[in-house]
Amino acid sequence: MAIARVNRPAVVVYGGTIRAGCRPDKDEKLDIISAFQAYGEYITGKVDDATRLDIVRNACPGPGACGGMYTANTMASAIEALGLSVPYSSSIPAWDPAANGGEGGLHPEKQAECDRATAALATCIEKGIRPRDILTMKAFENAVRLVMVTGGSTNATIHLIAMARSAGVDLSLEDFRRLSASTPFIADLKPSGKYVMSDLHDVGGTPGVLKYMLEKGMLHGDCMTVTGKTMAENLADLAPLTPGQQVIGTFEKPVKPTGHIAVLQGNLAPEMAVGKITGKEGTRFSGPARCFDAEEDMMAAVQADHDSFRGSVIVIRYEGPKGGPGMKEMLNPTSVVMGAGLGQECALITDGRFSGGLHGFCVGHVAPEAQVGGPIALVNDGDIITIDAESLAITVDVSDAEMAARKAKWVAPPYKYTRGTMYRYIKTVSSAQLGCVTDE
């Protein structure tokens, strides 16, 4: 965002992804989400505390961003698709355990990337290529499509919309909805799949995916990049995905024929909401609401009686841009729900946001948020909520007249801050629909 605002030659260098963890004598890939879900398994008696601690100790074996297609890797991939970083930046691991004679160290390809980034920056300076020359609507469409193809984080919606605003590009949730409708989800990457980003790098990395997308007409190849070449020119001499690899599927046999990010709308979210629905958990869920006005209250309730949540739609509110404030990332609730074995048996909606590690039937960014009196503030326990990823609807079975009566009685809770920077943020931050920017 700063690069777009300043609009001076610039190149993004990603810190790199973490390697997958593993437990001794166990054939499984572990990551940070494994550690969180182990807690849900522990409180429901699926694993003992010794097993939980073993998973926690082995989940993160070194430096680097969370390993799956979570928010960091999602945004790094999107930035590479935008053309703001050099090829392979988003998939190169941060750490190589074989470096320094087996002692481990910075991955040599990451060091080489820094050299390539320096050369790219010199090219941008020499040719007068500025960020806004790169950050066009077509470039943002490339980024959104890559997010859909790889099963990236729902946080990409607010982040990319805010980035586009900084670049003077009018990207909206309607664009995500449009592109999702025509972009299959084909990756077997965590959180809903098996593999992690370092596995993708071993079979062709992000450029391999982009090259496949270009071949299939899913990418604008004529977009300028920081190398001084177009996206198509960058990809021309790079290797395709390794034949026979299992990390990325095909458009002919997708995991889901449309994107996994569903932009929903209805009487519960007039200004839209965003769900990550891969299809593995179904495409429709309906059930009675279980309402909580804070994440912590929901966590306590699940720990006390997780079975009582079966069949319900969990509602966590007052966690939005103003109510949070700041839409804190709710990895705990979704991980506990999945770890407790409730992923197929309940749904979760919130005016807050989720970790990129989210999976299950979950919808966030519900707008307007509860703090400003949005419909999510007016839902009562037992109201029937329906989430339909086919019709892209999110509704509560309460009449308009009843909702109006509830709204007339509703009283806004006090802001959580009344002075200083956080108060100024609460007063100026926009809806999640607009990227939570503060300069509307």
C-alpha positions as a LaTeX table, in Angstrom:
\begin{tabular}{lrrr}
\hline
Residue & $x$ (\AA) & $y$ (\AA) & $z$ (\AA) \\
\hline
Met1 & 0.00 & 0.00 & 0.00 \\
Ala2 & 2.84 & 2.36 & 0.81 \\
Ile3 & 4.57 & 1.46 & $-2.46$ \\
Ala4 & 1.39 & 2.31 & $-4.37$ \\
Arg5 & 0.88 & 5.59 & $-2.52$ \\
Val6 & 4.47 & 6.82 & $-2.89$ \\
Asn7 & 4.67 & 5.49 & $-6.47$ \\
Arg8 & 8.44 & 5.30 & $-6.69$ \\
Pro9 & 10.31 & 2.34 & $-8.23$ \\
Ala10 & 10.07 & $-0.54$ & $-5.76$ \\
Val11 & 10.30 & $-4.34$ & $-5.54$ \\
Val12 & 8.79 & $-6.58$ & $-2.85$ \\
Val13 & 10.94 & $-9.33$ & $-1.31$ \\
Tyr14 & 9.06 & $-11.95$ & 0.70 \\
Gly15 & 10.67 & $-13.37$ & 3.83 \\
Gly16 & 9.81 & $-16.88$ & 2.75 \\
Thr17 & 7.65 & $-19.77$ & 3.87 \\
Ile18 & 8.39 & $-22.21$ & 6.70 \\
Arg19 & 9.19 & $-25.87$ & 6.10 \\
Ala20 & 6.59 & $-28.42$ & 7.14 \\
Gly21 & 6.99 & $-29.96$ & 10.57 \\
Cys22 & 6.69 & $-33.62$ & 11.41 \\
Arg23 & 6.50 & $-35.85$ & 14.48 \\
Pro24 & 9.09 & $-38.60$ & 14.94 \\
Asp25 & 7.92 & $-41.86$ & 13.35 \\
Lys26 & 4.76 & $-40.21$ & 11.99 \\
Asp27 & 4.00 & $-39.78$ & 8.29 \\
Glu28 & 2.16 & $-36.47$ & 8.48 \\
Lys29 & 2.88 & $-32.85$ & 7.67 \\
Leu30 & 2.48 & $-30.43$ & 10.57 \\
Asp31 & 2.14 & $-26.67$ & 10.71 \\
Ile32 & 0.80 & $-23.94$ & 12.98 \\
Ile33 & $-2.82$ & $-24.98$ & 12.33 \\
Ser34 & $-1.95$ & $-28.50$ & 13.51 \\
Ala35 & $-0.98$ & $-27.00$ & 16.86 \\
Phe36 & $-4.22$ & $-25.05$ & 17.20 \\
Gln37 & $-6.40$ & $-27.97$ & 16.15 \\
Ala38 & $-4.61$ & $-30.25$ & 18.57 \\
Tyr39 & $-6.12$ & $-28.16$ & 21.35 \\
Gly40 & $-9.62$ & $-28.86$ & 20.03 \\
Glu41 & $-8.76$ & $-32.55$ & 19.85 \\
Tyr42 & $-7.45$ & $-32.43$ & 23.41 \\
Ile43 & $-10.51$ & $-30.78$ & 24.99 \\
Thr44 & $-12.76$ & $-33.37$ & 23.34 \\
Gly45 & $-10.59$ & $-36.28$ & 24.48 \\
Lys46 & $-9.41$ & $-37.31$ & 21.02 \\
Val47 & $-5.76$ & $-36.98$ & 22.04 \\
Asp48 & $-4.04$ & $-36.84$ & 25.40 \\
Asp49 & $-1.97$ & $-33.90$ & 26.58 \\
Ala50 & 1.32 & $-35.63$ & 25.79 \\
Thr51 & 0.25 & $-36.03$ & 22.15 \\
Arg52 & $-0.94$ & $-32.44$ & 22.00 \\
Leu53 & 2.39 & $-31.17$ & 23.30 \\
Asp54 & 4.27 & $-33.42$ & 20.87 \\
Ile55 & 2.35 & $-31.84$ & 17.98 \\
Val56 & 2.99 & $-28.32$ & 19.30 \\
Arg57 & 6.73 & $-28.96$ & 19.72 \\
Asn58 & 7.12 & $-30.31$ & 16.18 \\
Ala59 & 4.70 & $-28.11$ & 14.24 \\
Cys60 & 7.09 & $-25.26$ & 13.39 \\
Pro61 & 10.64 & $-26.52$ & 12.73 \\
Gly62 & 12.27 & $-23.19$ & 11.88 \\
Pro63 & 11.77 & $-19.65$ & 10.59 \\
Gly64 & 9.36 & $-18.61$ & 7.91 \\
Ala65 & 5.72 & $-17.67$ & 7.39 \\
Cys66 & 2.93 & $-20.17$ & 8.13 \\
Gly67 & 3.35 & $-23.08$ & 5.72 \\
Gly68 & $-0.01$ & $-23.61$ & 4.03 \\
Met69 & $-1.89$ & $-21.33$ & 1.67 \\
Tyr70 & $-2.64$ & $-19.11$ & 4.63 \\
Thr71 & $-2.66$ & $-15.31$ & 4.63 \\
Ala72 & 1.09 & $-14.68$ & 4.31 \\
Asn73 & 1.65 & $-17.12$ & 1.46 \\
Thr74 & $-1.64$ & $-16.03$ & $-0.13$ \\
Met75 & $-0.60$ & $-12.39$ & $-0.20$ \\
Ala76 & 2.97 & $-13.15$ & $-1.27$ \\
Ser77 & 1.56 & $-15.19$ & $-4.17$ \\
Ala78 & $-0.88$ & $-12.41$ & $-5.03$ \\
Ile79 & 1.94 & $-9.85$ & $-5.01$ \\
Glu80 & 3.96 & $-12.06$ & $-7.36$ \\
Ala81 & 0.92 & $-12.35$ & $-9.61$ \\
Leu82 & 0.58 & $-8.55$ & $-9.49$ \\
Gly83 & 4.12 & $-8.31$ & $-10.85$ \\
Leu84 & 5.62 & $-6.52$ & $-7.84$ \\
Ser85 & 8.12 & $-9.27$ & $-6.97$ \\
Val86 & 10.49 & $-11.38$ & $-9.02$ \\
Pro87 & 9.51 & $-14.92$ & $-10.05$ \\
Tyr88 & 9.56 & $-17.58$ & $-7.30$ \\
Ser89 & 9.60 & $-14.96$ & $-4.51$ \\
Ser90 & 6.42 & $-16.26$ & $-2.87$ \\
Ser91 & 7.27 & $-19.97$ & $-2.88$ \\
Ile92 & 10.98 & $-20.04$ & $-1.95$ \\
Pro93 & 11.34 & $-21.30$ & 1.65 \\
Ala94 & 12.99 & $-19.03$ & 4.20 \\
Trp95 & 15.24 & $-21.74$ & 5.59 \\
Asp96 & 17.28 & $-24.58$ & 4.17 \\
Pro97 & 18.21 & $-27.24$ & 6.75 \\
Ala98 & 21.06 & $-28.42$ & 4.49 \\
Ala99 & 22.73 & $-24.98$ & 4.34 \\
Asn100 & 25.99 & $-24.25$ & 6.17 \\
Gly101 & 27.18 & $-27.82$ & 6.04 \\
Gly102 & 23.97 & $-29.19$ & 7.48 \\
Glu103 & 23.63 & $-26.67$ & 10.27 \\
Gly104 & 20.84 & $-24.87$ & 8.45 \\
Gly105 & 20.60 & $-21.30$ & 7.25 \\
Leu106 & 19.01 & $-18.87$ & 4.81 \\
His107 & 17.79 & $-20.72$ & 1.75 \\
Pro108 & 20.27 & $-20.08$ & $-1.09$ \\
Glu109 & 17.43 & $-19.39$ & $-3.52$ \\
Lys110 & 16.15 & $-16.67$ & $-1.18$ \\
Gln111 & 19.59 & $-15.07$ & $-1.19$ \\
Ala112 & 19.67 & $-15.28$ & $-4.98$ \\
Glu113 & 16.19 & $-13.73$ & $-5.06$ \\
Cys114 & 17.53 & $-10.69$ & $-3.22$ \\
Asp115 & 20.16 & $-10.30$ & $-5.94$ \\
Arg116 & 17.47 & $-10.62$ & $-8.63$ \\
Ala117 & 15.29 & $-8.11$ & $-6.80$ \\
Thr118 & 18.17 & $-5.63$ & $-6.71$ \\
Ala119 & 18.63 & $-6.02$ & $-10.47$ \\
Ala120 & 14.89 & $-5.59$ & $-11.00$ \\
Leu121 & 14.87 & $-2.39$ & $-8.95$ \\
Ala122 & 17.71 & $-1.02$ & $-11.07$ \\
Thr123 & 15.69 & $-1.87$ & $-14.19$ \\
Cys124 & 12.64 & $-0.06$ & $-12.82$ \\
Ile125 & 14.74 & 3.02 & $-12.06$ \\
Glu126 & 16.43 & 2.98 & $-15.49$ \\
Lys127 & 13.17 & 2.48 & $-17.40$ \\
Gly128 & 11.03 & 4.67 & $-15.19$ \\
Ile129 & 8.67 & 1.81 & $-14.26$ \\
Arg130 & 6.60 & 2.87 & $-11.26$ \\
Pro131 & 4.31 & 0.72 & $-9.09$ \\
Arg132 & 1.14 & 2.21 & $-10.56$ \\
Asp133 & 2.37 & 1.21 & $-14.03$ \\
Ile134 & 2.25 & $-2.36$ & $-12.73$ \\
Leu135 & $-0.79$ & $-2.19$ & $-10.43$ \\
Thr136 & $-3.51$ & $-2.10$ & $-13.07$ \\
Met137 & $-6.97$ & $-3.65$ & $-12.93$ \\
Lys138 & $-5.75$ & $-6.52$ & $-15.10$ \\
Ala139 & $-2.90$ & $-7.17$ & $-12.67$ \\
Phe140 & $-5.36$ & $-7.29$ & $-9.76$ \\
Glu141 & $-7.50$ & $-9.72$ & $-11.74$ \\
Asn142 & $-4.42$ & $-11.94$ & $-12.11$ \\
Ala143 & $-3.89$ & $-11.80$ & $-8.34$ \\
Val144 & $-7.51$ & $-12.62$ & $-7.55$ \\
Arg145 & $-7.54$ & $-15.55$ & $-9.96$ \\
Leu146 & $-4.35$ & $-17.00$ & $-8.44$ \\
Val147 & $-5.94$ & $-16.76$ & $-4.98$ \\
Met148 & $-8.96$ & $-18.70$ & $-6.30$ \\
Val149 & $-6.86$ & $-21.33$ & $-8.06$ \\
Thr150 & $-4.71$ & $-22.06$ & $-5.00$ \\
Gly151 & $-7.40$ & $-21.83$ & $-2.29$ \\
Gly152 & $-6.00$ & $-18.72$ & $-0.64$ \\
Ser153 & $-7.12$ & $-16.79$ & 2.42 \\
Thr154 & $-10.35$ & $-14.82$ & 2.67 \\
Asn155 & $-8.17$ & $-11.99$ & 3.96 \\
Ala156 & $-7.12$ & $-11.47$ & 0.34 \\
Thr157 & $-10.44$ & $-9.69$ & $-0.21$ \\
Ile158 & $-9.89$ & $-6.85$ & 2.25 \\
His159 & $-6.15$ & $-6.66$ & 1.60 \\
Leu160 & $-6.34$ & $-6.52$ & $-2.20$ \\
Ile161 & $-9.24$ & $-4.07$ & $-2.17$ \\
Ala162 & $-7.26$ & $-1.77$ & 0.15 \\
Met163 & $-4.11$ & $-2.16$ & $-1.97$ \\
Ala164 & $-6.05$ & $-1.37$ & $-5.12$ \\
Arg165 & $-7.47$ & 1.76 & $-3.51$ \\
Ser166 & $-3.93$ & 2.93 & $-2.74$ \\
Ala167 & $-3.11$ & 2.45 & $-6.42$ \\
Gly168 & $-6.22$ & 4.23 & $-7.65$ \\
Val169 & $-7.83$ & 1.02 & $-8.93$ \\
Asp170 & $-11.51$ & 0.38 & $-8.24$ \\
Leu171 & $-11.41$ & $-3.29$ & $-7.18$ \\
Ser172 & $-14.50$ & $-4.48$ & $-5.30$ \\
Leu173 & $-16.14$ & $-7.57$ & $-3.83$ \\
Glu174 & $-18.23$ & $-7.72$ & $-6.99$ \\
Asp175 & $-15.00$ & $-8.37$ & $-8.90$ \\
Phe176 & $-14.14$ & $-11.22$ & $-6.53$ \\
Arg177 & $-17.62$ & $-12.65$ & $-7.09$ \\
Arg178 & $-17.25$ & $-12.31$ & $-10.90$ \\
Leu179 & $-13.81$ & $-13.91$ & $-11.02$ \\
Ser180 & $-14.73$ & $-16.65$ & $-8.55$ \\
Ala181 & $-17.60$ & $-17.70$ & $-10.82$ \\
Ser182 & $-15.19$ & $-18.45$ & $-13.68$ \\
Thr183 & $-12.09$ & $-19.70$ & $-11.83$ \\
Pro184 & $-11.84$ & $-23.33$ & $-10.66$ \\
Phe185 & $-10.16$ & $-24.20$ & $-7.35$ \\
Ile186 & $-7.55$ & $-26.87$ & $-8.15$ \\
Ala187 & $-4.91$ & $-26.96$ & $-5.41$ \\
Asp188 & $-4.35$ & $-29.62$ & $-2.73$ \\
Leu189 & $-2.77$ & $-27.14$ & $-0.33$ \\
Lys190 & $-3.42$ & $-26.73$ & 3.37 \\
Pro191 & $-5.67$ & $-25.80$ & 5.13 \\
Ser192 & $-8.22$ & $-27.86$ & 3.19 \\
Gly193 & $-5.63$ & $-29.99$ & 1.41 \\
Lys194 & $-2.49$ & $-31.99$ & 2.13 \\
Tyr195 & 0.52 & $-29.98$ & 0.96 \\
Val196 & 2.36 & $-26.82$ & 2.04 \\
Met197 & 4.05 & $-24.01$ & 0.12 \\
Ser198 & 7.51 & $-25.57$ & 0.20 \\
Asp199 & 6.02 & $-28.64$ & $-1.52$ \\
Leu200 & 4.68 & $-26.36$ & $-4.24$ \\
His201 & 8.12 & $-24.82$ & $-4.66$ \\
Asp202 & 9.62 & $-28.27$ & $-5.17$ \\
Val203 & 7.31 & $-28.91$ & $-8.15$ \\
Gly204 & 7.54 & $-25.57$ & $-9.96$ \\
Gly205 & 6.58 & $-22.92$ & $-7.43$ \\
Thr206 & 4.25 & $-20.01$ & $-8.01$ \\
Pro207 & 5.61 & $-19.43$ & $-11.56$ \\
Gly208 & 4.63 & $-23.00$ & $-12.43$ \\
Val209 & 1.04 & $-22.27$ & $-11.40$ \\
Leu210 & 1.01 & $-18.93$ & $-13.24$ \\
Lys211 & 2.43 & $-20.56$ & $-16.37$ \\
Tyr212 & $-0.34$ & $-23.18$ & $-16.28$ \\
Met213 & $-2.95$ & $-20.47$ & $-15.78$ \\
Leu214 & $-1.55$ & $-18.52$ & $-18.75$ \\
Glu215 & $-1.69$ & $-21.61$ & $-20.97$ \\
Lys216 & $-5.33$ & $-22.14$ & $-20.02$ \\
Gly217 & $-6.39$ & $-18.52$ & $-20.61$ \\
Met218 & $-6.71$ & $-17.74$ & $-16.91$ \\
Leu219 & $-4.06$ & $-15.00$ & $-16.77$ \\
His220 & $-3.44$ & $-11.66$ & $-18.46$ \\
Gly221 & 0.03 & $-12.15$ & $-19.90$ \\
Asp222 & 0.52 & $-8.58$ & $-21.10$ \\
Cys223 & 0.82 & $-6.99$ & $-17.63$ \\
Met224 & 4.09 & $-5.20$ & $-16.87$ \\
Thr225 & 6.25 & $-6.49$ & $-13.98$ \\
Val226 & 9.23 & $-5.24$ & $-11.96$ \\
Thr227 & 11.64 & $-7.16$ & $-14.22$ \\
Gly228 & 10.82 & $-4.75$ & $-17.04$ \\
Lys229 & 9.17 & $-7.64$ & $-18.89$ \\
Thr230 & 5.55 & $-8.64$ & $-19.15$ \\
Met231 & 4.17 & $-11.53$ & $-17.11$ \\
Ala232 & 4.13 & $-13.72$ & $-20.22$ \\
Glu233 & 7.75 & $-12.84$ & $-21.02$ \\
Asn234 & 8.80 & $-13.69$ & $-17.46$ \\
Leu235 & 7.10 & $-17.08$ & $-17.61$ \\
Ala236 & 8.23 & $-18.03$ & $-21.13$ \\
Asp237 & 11.61 & $-19.41$ & $-20.09$ \\
Leu238 & 10.59 & $-20.81$ & $-16.70$ \\
Ala239 & 9.86 & $-24.47$ & $-16.07$ \\
Pro240 & 6.26 & $-25.68$ & $-15.95$ \\
Leu241 & 4.85 & $-27.66$ & $-13.06$ \\
Thr242 & 6.63 & $-31.00$ & $-12.72$ \\
Pro243 & 4.80 & $-33.70$ & $-14.68$ \\
Gly244 & 2.91 & $-36.03$ & $-12.36$ \\
Gln245 & 3.02 & $-33.71$ & $-9.36$ \\
Gln246 & 0.05 & $-33.87$ & $-6.96$ \\
Val247 & 0.08 & $-30.39$ & $-5.40$ \\
Ile248 & $-1.84$ & $-28.60$ & $-8.16$ \\
Gly249 & $-4.66$ & $-30.33$ & $-10.02$ \\
Thr250 & $-6.13$ & $-29.50$ & $-13.41$ \\
Phe251 & $-8.87$ & $-27.19$ & $-14.57$ \\
Glu252 & $-10.48$ & $-30.19$ & $-16.24$ \\
Lys253 & $-10.84$ & $-32.04$ & $-12.90$ \\
Pro254 & $-10.99$ & $-29.31$ & $-10.25$ \\
Val255 & $-11.59$ & $-29.66$ & $-6.53$ \\
Lys256 & $-14.41$ & $-27.19$ & $-7.10$ \\
Pro257 & $-15.50$ & $-25.83$ & $-10.51$ \\
Thr258 & $-15.71$ & $-22.29$ & $-9.16$ \\
Gly259 & $-13.61$ & $-20.36$ & $-6.67$ \\
His260 & $-13.61$ & $-21.34$ & $-3.00$ \\
Ile261 & $-14.14$ & $-17.73$ & $-1.89$ \\
Ala262 & $-17.86$ & $-17.07$ & $-1.89$ \\
Val263 & $-19.07$ & $-13.47$ & $-1.73$ \\
Leu264 & $-22.47$ & $-13.77$ & $-0.06$ \\
Gln265 & $-25.30$ & $-11.29$ & 0.37 \\
Gly266 & $-28.74$ & $-11.28$ & 1.97 \\
Asn267 & $-30.76$ & $-9.86$ & 4.84 \\
Leu268 & $-28.03$ & $-10.87$ & 7.28 \\
Ala269 & $-25.30$ & $-9.16$ & 5.25 \\
Pro270 & $-26.72$ & $-6.39$ & 3.01 \\
Glu271 & $-23.16$ & $-5.11$ & 2.40 \\
Met272 & $-21.91$ & $-8.65$ & 1.73 \\
Ala273 & $-19.88$ & $-11.24$ & 3.58 \\
Val274 & $-17.01$ & $-13.52$ & 2.56 \\
Gly275 & $-16.83$ & $-17.28$ & 3.04 \\
Lys276 & $-14.15$ & $-19.84$ & 2.29 \\
Ile277 & $-16.20$ & $-22.79$ & 1.04 \\
Thr278 & $-14.16$ & $-25.43$ & $-0.77$ \\
Gly279 & $-17.09$ & $-27.76$ & $-1.36$ \\
Lys280 & $-15.55$ & $-30.45$ & 0.85 \\
Glu281 & $-17.86$ & $-29.33$ & 3.66 \\
Gly282 & $-20.86$ & $-29.00$ & 1.35 \\
Thr283 & $-22.25$ & $-25.85$ & $-0.20$ \\
Arg284 & $-25.27$ & $-25.18$ & 2.02 \\
Phe285 & $-25.79$ & $-25.06$ & 5.77 \\
Ser286 & $-28.84$ & $-24.11$ & 7.80 \\
Gly287 & $-29.28$ & $-24.15$ & 11.55 \\
Pro288 & $-30.21$ & $-22.26$ & 14.72 \\
Ala289 & $-27.99$ & $-19.39$ & 15.83 \\
Arg290 & $-25.74$ & $-19.57$ & 18.89 \\
Cys291 & $-24.76$ & $-15.95$ & 19.54 \\
Phe292 & $-21.66$ & $-14.59$ & 21.27 \\
Asp293 & $-20.60$ & $-10.97$ & 21.62 \\
Ala294 & $-16.89$ & $-11.84$ & 21.85 \\
Glu295 & $-14.55$ & $-14.57$ & 20.64 \\
Glu296 & $-13.57$ & $-15.45$ & 24.20 \\
Asp297 & $-17.18$ & $-16.18$ & 25.20 \\
Met298 & $-17.54$ & $-18.65$ & 22.35 \\
Met299 & $-14.27$ & $-20.39$ & 23.23 \\
Ala300 & $-15.38$ & $-20.86$ & 26.84 \\
Ala301 & $-18.72$ & $-22.30$ & 25.71 \\
Val302 & $-17.12$ & $-24.82$ & 23.34 \\
Gln303 & $-14.76$ & $-25.99$ & 26.04 \\
Ala304 & $-17.65$ & $-26.40$ & 28.50 \\
Asp305 & $-19.95$ & $-28.36$ & 26.16 \\
His306 & $-18.81$ & $-28.84$ & 22.58 \\
Asp307 & $-21.54$ & $-31.35$ & 21.74 \\
Ser308 & $-24.23$ & $-28.71$ & 22.24 \\
Phe309 & $-22.96$ & $-26.89$ & 19.13 \\
Arg310 & $-23.83$ & $-29.68$ & 16.71 \\
Gly311 & $-26.18$ & $-28.45$ & 14.00 \\
Ser312 & $-25.87$ & $-24.79$ & 14.99 \\
Val313 & $-24.60$ & $-21.65$ & 13.31 \\
Ile314 & $-22.16$ & $-20.00$ & 15.69 \\
Val315 & $-22.38$ & $-16.19$ & 15.57 \\
Ile316 & $-19.42$ & $-14.15$ & 16.86 \\
Arg317 & $-20.08$ & $-10.41$ & 16.66 \\
Tyr318 & $-18.73$ & $-7.05$ & 17.77 \\
Glu319 & $-15.37$ & $-8.14$ & 16.33 \\
Gly320 & $-15.58$ & $-6.00$ & 13.15 \\
Pro321 & $-13.50$ & $-3.01$ & 12.02 \\
Lys322 & $-15.08$ & $-0.67$ & 14.58 \\
Gly323 & $-16.26$ & $-3.21$ & 17.13 \\
Gly324 & $-13.02$ & $-5.19$ & 17.48 \\
Pro325 & $-11.62$ & $-2.75$ & 16.79 \\
Gly326 & $-9.60$ & $-3.86$ & 13.80 \\
Met327 & $-11.06$ & $-7.27$ & 12.90 \\
Lys328 & $-8.70$ & $-9.44$ & 14.92 \\
Glu329 & $-7.87$ & $-12.75$ & 13.31 \\
Met330 & $-9.96$ & $-15.52$ & 14.86 \\
Leu331 & $-7.88$ & $-18.65$ & 14.43 \\
Asn332 & $-8.80$ & $-20.06$ & 17.85 \\
Pro333 & $-12.56$ & $-20.54$ & 17.24 \\
Thr334 & $-12.23$ & $-22.16$ & 13.82 \\
Ser335 & $-9.36$ & $-24.41$ & 14.92 \\
Val336 & $-11.19$ & $-25.56$ & 18.03 \\
Val337 & $-14.33$ & $-26.28$ & 15.98 \\
Met338 & $-12.33$ & $-28.39$ & 13.51 \\
Gly339 & $-10.24$ & $-30.05$ & 16.21 \\
Ala340 & $-13.38$ & $-30.94$ & 18.15 \\
Gly341 & $-14.72$ & $-32.74$ & 15.08 \\
Leu342 & $-17.49$ & $-30.22$ & 14.45 \\
Gly343 & $-16.33$ & $-29.06$ & 11.02 \\
Gln344 & $-19.12$ & $-30.90$ & 9.20 \\
Glu345 & $-21.72$ & $-30.33$ & 11.91 \\
Cys346 & $-21.79$ & $-26.59$ & 12.53 \\
Ala347 & $-21.10$ & $-23.32$ & 10.75 \\
Leu348 & $-19.57$ & $-20.10$ & 12.02 \\
Ile349 & $-20.26$ & $-16.52$ & 10.97 \\
Thr350 & $-18.70$ & $-13.28$ & 12.21 \\
Asp351 & $-18.29$ & $-9.61$ & 11.45 \\
Gly352 & $-14.61$ & $-10.18$ & 12.22 \\
Arg353 & $-12.16$ & $-12.03$ & 10.02 \\
Phe354 & $-10.40$ & $-15.37$ & 10.02 \\
Ser355 & $-6.90$ & $-16.71$ & 9.80 \\
Gly356 & $-5.84$ & $-17.94$ & 6.40 \\
Gly357 & $-5.69$ & $-21.31$ & 8.15 \\
Leu358 & $-9.47$ & $-21.34$ & 8.26 \\
His359 & $-11.33$ & $-24.30$ & 6.87 \\
Gly360 & $-14.82$ & $-25.56$ & 7.47 \\
Phe361 & $-18.15$ & $-23.85$ & 6.82 \\
Cys362 & $-17.20$ & $-20.33$ & 7.93 \\
Val363 & $-18.24$ & $-16.85$ & 6.81 \\
Gly364 & $-16.56$ & $-13.62$ & 7.90 \\
His365 & $-16.54$ & $-9.90$ & 7.10 \\
Val366 & $-20.32$ & $-9.75$ & 7.63 \\
Ala367 & $-21.29$ & $-6.14$ & 6.87 \\
Pro368 & $-22.64$ & $-3.87$ & 8.18 \\
Glu369 & $-20.97$ & $-4.97$ & 11.40 \\
Ala370 & $-22.66$ & $-5.31$ & 14.77 \\
Gln371 & $-21.08$ & $-2.17$ & 16.22 \\
Val372 & $-23.00$ & 0.03 & 13.78 \\
Gly373 & $-26.26$ & $-1.87$ & 14.20 \\
Gly374 & $-25.93$ & $-4.26$ & 11.28 \\
Pro375 & $-28.37$ & $-7.19$ & 11.13 \\
Ile376 & $-25.81$ & $-9.50$ & 12.76 \\
Ala377 & $-26.30$ & $-7.48$ & 15.98 \\
Leu378 & $-30.01$ & $-8.23$ & 15.92 \\
Val379 & $-29.85$ & $-12.03$ & 15.65 \\
Asn380 & $-31.13$ & $-13.97$ & 18.66 \\
Asp381 & $-30.29$ & $-17.48$ & 19.80 \\
Gly382 & $-32.46$ & $-19.93$ & 17.89 \\
Asp383 & $-33.01$ & $-17.79$ & 14.78 \\
Ile384 & $-32.52$ & $-19.98$ & 11.71 \\
Ile385 & $-29.56$ & $-18.87$ & 9.61 \\
Thr386 & $-28.95$ & $-20.26$ & 6.12 \\
Ile387 & $-25.68$ & $-20.04$ & 4.21 \\
Asp388 & $-25.95$ & $-21.03$ & 0.55 \\
Ala389 & $-22.79$ & $-20.98$ & $-1.55$ \\
Glu390 & $-24.70$ & $-21.94$ & $-4.68$ \\
Ser391 & $-27.07$ & $-18.95$ & $-4.64$ \\
Leu392 & $-24.46$ & $-16.85$ & $-2.77$ \\
Ala393 & $-26.99$ & $-15.97$ & $-0.08$ \\
Ile394 & $-26.72$ & $-15.55$ & 3.69 \\
Thr395 & $-30.06$ & $-15.05$ & 5.39 \\
Val396 & $-31.77$ & $-15.18$ & 8.76 \\
Asp397 & $-35.37$ & $-16.40$ & 8.90 \\
Val398 & $-36.75$ & $-13.31$ & 10.62 \\
Ser399 & $-39.25$ & $-10.94$ & 9.02 \\
Asp400 & $-38.32$ & $-7.41$ & 8.05 \\
Ala401 & $-40.86$ & $-6.11$ & 10.55 \\
Glu402 & $-39.36$ & $-8.11$ & 13.40 \\
Met403 & $-35.82$ & $-7.02$ & 12.47 \\
Ala404 & $-36.98$ & $-3.39$ & 12.43 \\
Ala405 & $-38.54$ & $-3.82$ & 15.87 \\
Arg406 & $-35.30$ & $-5.30$ & 17.22 \\
Lys407 & $-33.31$ & $-2.48$ & 15.64 \\
Ala408 & $-35.52$ & 0.11 & 17.38 \\
Lys409 & $-34.66$ & $-1.44$ & 20.76 \\
Trp410 & $-30.98$ & $-2.02$ & 20.02 \\
Val411 & $-28.44$ & 0.16 & 21.85 \\
Ala412 & $-24.88$ & 0.43 & 20.54 \\
Pro413 & $-22.31$ & $-0.75$ & 23.07 \\
Pro414 & $-19.64$ & 1.78 & 24.04 \\
Tyr415 & $-16.49$ & 1.89 & 21.94 \\
Lys416 & $-13.63$ & $-0.14$ & 23.42 \\
Tyr417 & $-11.40$ & 2.92 & 23.15 \\
Thr418 & $-12.41$ & 6.53 & 23.76 \\
Arg419 & $-9.11$ & 8.36 & 23.24 \\
Gly420 & $-5.91$ & 8.17 & 21.24 \\
Thr421 & $-4.97$ & 6.37 & 18.05 \\
Met422 & $-7.41$ & 3.48 & 18.46 \\
Tyr423 & $-10.31$ & 5.89 & 18.96 \\
Arg424 & $-9.34$ & 7.78 & 15.82 \\
Tyr425 & $-9.18$ & 4.44 & 13.99 \\
Ile426 & $-12.68$ & 3.44 & 15.18 \\
Lys427 & $-14.10$ & 6.77 & 14.05 \\
Thr428 & $-12.57$ & 6.67 & 10.57 \\
Val429 & $-12.37$ & 2.98 & 9.52 \\
Ser430 & $-14.70$ & 1.89 & 6.72 \\
Ser431 & $-16.64$ & $-1.32$ & 6.22 \\
Ala432 & $-14.90$ & $-4.57$ & 5.33 \\
Gln433 & $-16.68$ & $-4.26$ & 1.98 \\
Leu434 & $-14.38$ & $-1.31$ & 1.24 \\
Gly435 & $-11.20$ & $-2.91$ & 2.55 \\
Cys436 & $-11.33$ & $-1.35$ & 6.05 \\
Val437 & $-9.54$ & 1.74 & 4.78 \\
Thr438 & $-9.46$ & 4.90 & 6.91 \\
Asp439 & $-9.53$ & 7.52 & 4.18 \\
Glu440 & $-13.04$ & 7.11 & 2.78 \\
\hline
\end{tabular}
